[in-house]
Amino acid sequence: MAIAAWGALTARIGETFPLDRTADALWLSMTEHPVGKILLRP
């Protein structure tokens, strides 16, 4: 936990989708190999 508090961990964000495009985010995760994490935003 302390490593995260120091800012030593980072996560690469590959794509960001609004909640109404959740199906598109799921499709991307199942059909392609995105570089980074797929985020859903409100």
N, C-alpha and C positions, 0 to 999 in steps of 0.2 A: 504494500500500500504506500509506503514512503517513497518508492521510486516514482509513482504516479504524481505524488504531491510535489516532487522536485521538478516535474516536467520532463523527465528522462524518457517517458514513453510517448510515442506518437502513433496515430492511426492515419493511414492514407484513405481519403474519401474519394471513391471512384465516381459515384453518381448520387444525386439527391433528387427525390421525387416527392411531390405533394401527396397527401393521403388519398386523394381521389384518383391517383395513378398507381395505386398499390399493385394492381394486376400487371402493369408494365414493369415494375420493379421485380416482381416475382418471375416474370418471363425472362428478364435479363439475367437473373441469378440462375435460372435453369437452362438457358440456351447458350449463353456466352460465358467467357471467363473474364469478368470485370477485374480491373486492377484496382484494388482498394475495396472499401466497404460501401454497401448500398444503404443510404439513409432515407427514411421517410420523415417528412416534416409536416406539422399541422397546417 
